Amino acid sequence: MPAPEREMSRRVLVTGGAGFISSNFICHLLEATDHQVVTLDALTYAGNLENLADVMSHPRLSFVHGDIRDAGLVRELVGGVDVIVNAAAESHVEKSISHGASEFVTTNVEGTQILLDAIRETPVERFILISSSEVYGTAERAPMDEEHPLNPRSPYAATKAGADRLAYSYWTTYDLPIVIVRPFNNYGPRQHPEKVVPRFITQALAGEPLTIHGDGHASRDWLYVLDDAEAIEAVIDAPLEPIAGEVINVATGVDISVRDVATMVLDAVGRPGDLVTNVPERLGQVDRHIGTTGKAERLLGWRARTSFAEGLERTVAWYRDNEAWWRAVFAREQRAYSS
């Protein structure tokens, strides 16, 4: 197990910091470490400043409203940091299918390229790309290890795969200190309710039918977001040489079907099982996702600590206690689609 280096305080740039994974990660960093944090966010549909409300006045956090596609701004910010965690992404899968891939290409691929070119000019200690297990597509073998073929099945997933391989190419070509992490299906507080777990929870809390694409047999490796935050922290702390140029799954090694998740949500909220309703299968649906955990444990000394039952209990409690938050998100989304 690699020795941690937590005694060293770093200045960390987190892009897309008002999003789901990144806001939870920032809150974790500020609580668990001495790192200084700079975050950049364009505040698109998934960027919500309320996600950072509890820490916006923290003395070790600086927020910058801006876009990773702004090369001048990116160069300016990169010049003042030690570590970059690139979590900025357009991630609404159904939007990438129904509205086209243009925004996804420019943010997810071009934005990553602008960051990578900036660190060619101004080196940093390490660059961590938050990729996605979606780049694998449906499991050809299970569990999926880091050598599994990349077969993205949606425009969103394809752009994440593009950024993933672009970052890798900058390691092989320019010897930049790149580490690529592929988290599996995150869930937890502050997640946009278009994602399946918060969608089920908010539907159940509102007494509405839980809509399942197809028959619900598709399964996912569900990763509680604070476990993911600990994994990213471990990538910052780990000795660089063993992890530079590596791809590391962040997974639990357990998959649960969407149908079973719906049942567990209804049980947790106290709603009847007949609230489940099936709708047509989504285009580009992934059948099964389950990841290996050995590489993360070997290189980072990290393993997921939160069972799905425990994480779901915490997540349901958060959405129950923060109804105003998710209703405001829905209202903003409706206004955006009607404009």
C-alpha positions as MATLAB code, in Angstrom:
seq = 'MPAPEREMSRRVLVTGGAGFISSNFICHLLEATDHQVVTLDALTYAGNLENLADVMSHPRLSFVHGDIRDAGLVRELVGGVDVIVNAAAESHVEKSISHGASEFVTTNVEGTQILLDAIRETPVERFILISSSEVYGTAERAPMDEEHPLNPRSPYAATKAGADRLAYSYWTTYDLPIVIVRPFNNYGPRQHPEKVVPRFITQALAGEPLTIHGDGHASRDWLYVLDDAEAIEAVIDAPLEPIAGEVINVATGVDISVRDVATMVLDAVGRPGDLVTNVPERLGQVDRHIGTTGKAERLLGWRARTSFAEGLERTVAWYRDNEAWWRAVFAREQRAYSS';
ca = [
       0.000    0.000    0.000;
       1.539    3.363   -0.986;
       2.481    5.732    1.794;
       0.244    8.816    1.949;
       1.726   12.274    1.611;
      -0.984   14.200    3.455;
       1.491   16.404    5.286;
       2.049   18.302    2.017;
      -0.486   21.060    1.394;
      -1.186   21.686   -2.287;
      -3.148   24.201   -4.307;
      -5.745   22.199   -6.251;
      -7.756   23.428   -9.240;
     -11.083   21.578   -9.512;
     -12.904   22.291  -12.759;
     -16.690   21.997  -12.854;
     -16.680   22.530   -9.106;
     -20.389   23.335   -8.741;
     -21.380   19.958  -10.162;
     -22.307   16.820   -8.278;
     -19.104   14.789   -7.878;
     -16.867   17.850   -7.796;
     -18.849   19.775   -5.152;
     -18.860   16.744   -2.871;
     -15.136   16.327   -3.539;
     -14.426   19.989   -2.730;
     -16.370   19.777    0.534;
     -14.411   16.634    1.404;
     -11.038   18.231    0.583;
     -11.768   21.273    2.715;
     -12.851   19.100    5.637;
     -10.254   16.322    5.439;
      -7.095   18.060    4.174;
      -5.154   21.319    4.331;
      -5.210   21.821    0.554;
      -6.114   25.169   -0.972;
      -8.887   24.787   -3.565;
      -9.582   26.893   -6.643;
     -12.672   25.928   -8.585;
     -13.785   26.963  -12.050;
     -17.361   26.459  -13.253;
     -19.394   27.816  -16.170;
     -22.634   27.158  -14.220;
     -24.459   25.290  -16.988;
     -27.440   23.016  -16.211;
     -25.477   20.760  -13.822;
     -23.469   23.545  -12.176;
     -25.377   24.789   -9.156;
     -23.783   27.263   -6.758;
     -26.090   25.988   -4.026;
     -23.998   22.803   -4.100;
     -21.143   24.851   -2.619;
     -23.268   27.013   -0.309;
     -21.863   25.417    2.840;
     -18.250   26.196    1.873;
     -18.360   29.305   -0.330;
     -17.024   31.451    2.517;
     -14.310   28.940    3.432;
     -10.907   30.689    3.600;
      -9.225   27.945    1.545;
     -11.742   28.046   -1.334;
     -11.694   30.419   -4.310;
     -14.532   30.269   -6.846;
     -14.077   31.468  -10.431;
     -17.067   31.748  -12.762;
     -15.704   30.779  -16.159;
     -15.403   28.152  -18.858;
     -12.626   25.595  -19.365;
     -12.888   26.463  -23.076;
     -11.549   29.955  -22.270;
      -7.863   29.313  -22.988;
      -6.644   32.618  -21.548;
      -8.474   32.123  -18.259;
      -7.318   28.521  -18.049;
      -3.661   29.497  -18.552;
      -3.984   32.117  -15.823;
      -5.448   29.648  -13.325;
      -3.054   26.812  -14.159;
      -0.121   29.089  -13.416;
      -1.100   29.242   -9.758;
      -1.843   25.604   -8.865;
      -0.030   22.351   -8.130;
      -2.725   19.812   -9.025;
      -5.604   19.847  -11.515;
      -8.710   17.689  -11.118;
     -10.669   18.031  -14.352;
     -14.262   17.171  -13.479;
     -15.916   19.698  -15.811;
     -18.242   17.920  -18.218;
     -21.584   18.012  -19.905;
     -23.053   14.772  -18.541;
     -26.781   14.682  -19.324;
     -26.888   11.424  -21.326;
     -30.418   11.867  -22.675;
     -29.652   15.451  -23.715;
     -26.644   14.190  -25.689;
     -29.017   11.820  -27.496;
     -31.966   14.133  -28.075;
     -30.266   17.514  -28.553;
     -27.035   16.521  -30.256;
     -23.437   16.205  -29.167;
     -22.003   19.633  -29.997;
     -21.813   21.007  -26.419;
     -20.501   17.661  -25.204;
     -17.691   17.645  -27.754;
     -16.591   21.207  -27.039;
     -16.707   20.955  -23.237;
     -15.646   17.369  -22.676;
     -13.027   17.040  -25.417;
     -11.977   20.550  -26.423;
     -12.058   21.771  -22.813;
      -9.781   18.915  -21.771;
      -7.427   19.718  -24.666;
      -7.195   23.373  -23.562;
      -6.294   22.300  -20.029;
      -3.707   19.815  -21.302;
      -2.079   22.399  -23.549;
      -1.970   24.816  -20.614;
       0.046   22.352  -18.516;
       2.432   21.825  -21.415;
       3.269   25.535  -21.072;
       3.064   25.675  -17.276;
       3.824   22.296  -15.689;
       1.884   21.072  -12.660;
       2.644   18.265  -10.251;
      -0.207   16.091  -11.551;
      -3.299   16.269  -13.751;
      -6.213   14.028  -12.763;
      -8.896   13.460  -15.378;
     -12.272   12.352  -14.057;
     -13.294   10.031  -16.860;
     -16.274    7.645  -16.604;
     -17.069    3.954  -16.636;
     -19.493    4.842  -19.449;
     -16.514    4.683  -21.821;
     -16.591    0.869  -21.513;
     -20.154    0.428  -22.785;
     -21.803   -2.892  -21.922;
     -19.562   -5.368  -20.135;
     -17.984   -7.880  -22.523;
     -16.500   -9.556  -19.472;
     -17.341   -8.997  -15.845;
     -16.068   -7.371  -13.837;
     -14.630   -4.833  -16.270;
     -10.967   -4.101  -15.658;
      -9.002   -1.130  -16.957;
      -8.031   -3.081  -20.103;
     -11.653   -3.678  -21.098;
     -12.404   -2.429  -24.650;
     -13.875    1.057  -24.930;
     -17.287    0.821  -26.615;
     -19.183    3.999  -25.604;
     -22.892    3.727  -26.402;
     -24.048    7.358  -26.236;
     -22.672   10.636  -27.594;
     -21.916   11.673  -23.999;
     -19.927    8.497  -23.363;
     -18.079    8.898  -26.651;
     -16.900   12.389  -25.698;
     -15.721   11.114  -22.311;
     -13.795    8.381  -24.124;
     -12.292   11.032  -26.398;
     -11.094   13.100  -23.440;
      -9.836    9.963  -21.689;
      -7.676    8.907  -24.635;
      -6.586   12.471  -25.374;
      -5.239   12.799  -21.832;
      -3.456    9.464  -22.174;
      -1.855   10.618  -25.427;
      -0.420   13.691  -23.681;
       1.256   11.367  -21.175;
       2.748    9.159  -23.868;
       3.712   12.042  -26.176;
       4.761   14.786  -23.773;
       5.440   12.807  -20.570;
       2.928   14.908  -18.651;
       1.900   13.699  -15.154;
      -1.533   12.403  -16.186;
      -3.711   10.069  -14.106;
      -7.088    8.930  -15.436;
      -9.776    7.723  -13.037;
     -12.941    6.009  -14.238;
     -15.609    6.226  -11.543;
     -18.568    3.906  -11.845;
     -22.154    5.076  -11.233;
     -22.023    7.716   -8.530;
     -25.015    8.593   -6.380;
     -25.493   10.685   -3.259;
     -26.375   14.204   -2.079;
     -26.578   17.081   -4.580;
     -26.926   14.893   -7.684;
     -28.978   16.362  -10.527;
     -32.381   14.616  -10.437;
     -32.177   13.555  -14.077;
     -29.875   10.740  -12.876;
     -31.616    7.508  -11.965;
     -31.136    7.279   -8.178;
     -32.207   10.863   -7.360;
     -34.938   10.615  -10.005;
     -36.381    7.550   -8.277;
     -36.072    9.224   -4.872;
     -37.739   12.477   -5.920;
     -40.489   10.607   -7.777;
     -41.135    8.461   -4.700;
     -41.127   11.439   -2.326;
     -43.633   13.193   -4.590;
     -45.829   10.089   -4.794;
     -45.264    9.818   -8.550;
     -44.585    6.640  -10.583;
     -40.964    5.522  -10.762;
     -40.213    5.294  -14.482;
     -37.897    2.439  -15.509;
     -36.468    2.165  -19.012;
     -37.221   -1.276  -20.407;
     -37.744   -4.086  -17.903;
     -35.159   -2.755  -15.436;
     -32.744   -5.683  -15.698;
     -29.810   -3.393  -16.605;
     -27.370   -3.337  -13.710;
     -24.824   -0.833  -12.443;
     -21.932   -0.673  -10.006;
     -23.276    2.021   -7.636;
     -20.569    4.130   -5.977;
     -21.415    6.464   -3.097;
     -20.046    9.888   -3.979;
     -18.075   10.418   -0.766;
     -16.230    7.148   -1.388;
     -15.363    8.568   -4.815;
     -14.128   11.773   -3.149;
     -11.807    9.714   -0.959;
     -10.494    7.917   -4.042;
      -9.685   11.199   -5.817;
      -7.988   12.474   -2.666;
      -5.916    9.281   -2.659;
      -4.811   10.009   -6.244;
      -3.593   13.434   -5.097;
      -1.727   11.943   -2.129;
      -0.206    8.847   -3.757;
       3.410    8.824   -4.966;
       3.323    9.970   -8.580;
       5.654    7.520  -10.298;
       3.508    4.359   -9.885;
       0.313    6.091  -11.065;
       1.467    8.467  -13.842;
      -0.084    7.393  -17.138;
      -2.352    4.893  -15.417;
      -6.108    4.357  -15.736;
      -7.750    3.453  -12.421;
     -11.298    2.192  -11.938;
     -13.177    3.595   -8.956;
     -15.786    0.921   -8.281;
     -17.337   -1.285   -5.611;
     -17.184   -4.597   -7.493;
     -20.921   -5.142   -6.902;
     -23.723   -4.489   -9.395;
     -27.439   -4.063   -8.659;
     -30.214   -3.919  -11.253;
     -32.174   -0.729  -11.865;
     -35.354   -2.625  -11.002;
     -33.949   -3.610   -7.594;
     -32.827   -0.025   -6.946;
     -36.387    1.163   -7.601;
     -37.735   -1.405   -5.124;
     -35.208   -0.351   -2.472;
     -36.085    3.332   -2.946;
     -39.811    2.640   -2.566;
     -39.132    0.641    0.592;
     -36.939    3.421    1.995;
     -39.546    6.114    1.300;
     -42.472    3.952    2.413;
     -44.266    3.847   -0.941;
     -46.060    0.830   -2.470;
     -44.320   -1.322   -5.055;
     -47.013   -0.722   -7.663;
     -45.655    2.798   -8.225;
     -43.097    1.319  -10.654;
     -43.955    1.878  -14.318;
     -42.005    0.798  -17.381;
     -41.258    3.068  -20.328;
     -39.518    2.284  -23.648;
     -35.831    1.405  -23.462;
     -33.513    4.370  -23.855;
     -31.461    4.596  -27.021;
     -27.901    3.377  -26.510;
     -28.724    1.668  -23.208;
     -25.851   -0.092  -21.434;
     -26.779   -3.555  -20.195;
     -24.320   -4.223  -17.376;
     -21.646   -2.252  -15.568;
     -19.444   -3.718  -12.848;
     -15.855   -2.733  -12.202;
     -12.708   -4.273  -10.789;
     -11.307   -2.837   -7.577;
      -7.844   -4.395   -7.376;
      -5.833   -1.688   -9.140;
      -7.213    1.114   -6.961;
      -6.484   -0.915   -3.863;
      -2.954   -1.751   -5.016;
      -1.928    1.724   -6.239;
      -3.954    3.971   -3.930;
      -4.721    1.870   -0.886;
      -8.382    2.702   -1.553;
     -11.496    0.573   -1.359;
     -15.130    1.683   -1.258;
     -16.399    1.761    2.332;
     -20.116    2.404    1.864;
     -22.595   -0.365    1.057;
     -25.419    0.519   -1.316;
     -28.001    0.083    1.447;
     -26.138    2.520    3.711;
     -25.456    5.020    0.926;
     -29.057    4.910   -0.262;
     -30.324    5.554    3.272;
     -28.115    8.660    3.520;
     -29.132    9.815    0.039;
     -32.866    9.423    0.663;
     -32.492   11.386    3.903;
     -30.701   14.207    2.080;
     -33.354   14.544   -0.639;
     -36.128   14.331    1.960;
     -34.486   17.163    3.926;
     -33.692   19.276    0.842;
     -36.930   19.295   -1.147;
     -36.541   22.990   -1.970;
     -33.183   22.232   -3.633;
     -34.462   19.570   -6.033;
     -37.733   21.331   -6.806;
     -35.725   24.430   -7.771;
     -33.553   22.291  -10.074;
     -36.659   20.912  -11.797;
     -38.083   24.425  -12.171;
     -34.870   25.721  -13.776;
     -34.818   22.757  -16.148;
     -38.409   23.335  -17.230;
     -37.693   27.000  -17.899;
     -34.597   26.084  -19.923;
     -36.459   23.582  -22.099;
     -39.410   25.931  -22.670;
     -37.264   28.924  -23.666;
];
